[in-house]
């Protein structure tokens, strides 16, 4: 199953970058391109088996990148493995067009 994701930029992402849910790869980016107006990036992604759980209204998608600061250290593995897209499945109607969140959501991993 194919989905489209609008991102502010593609820094650290590439074709083949994974889409993950709870640490498990559930898909991958198959194409990155600039939007015609040059204001954002469009990623095409392939969802693997059971992709129907993620191609739903309410699914949240965000870029996971390293965070290093005084109050928080997280995702340092992405310094080696590279950035990836994390997903939290929605429960609504089927959908294939998404806009990535600017920041990770506060609450993650709800059960579909």
PyMOL commands that set and color helices and strands:
alter all, ss='L'
color gray80, all
select helices_A, chain A and resi 51-53+78-81
alter helices_A, ss='H'
color red, helices_A
select strands_A, chain A and resi 2-7+18-21+24-34+41-47+60-64+67-68+73-74+84-88+97-99
alter strands_A, ss='S'
color yellow, strands_A
deselect
rebuild
show_as cartoon
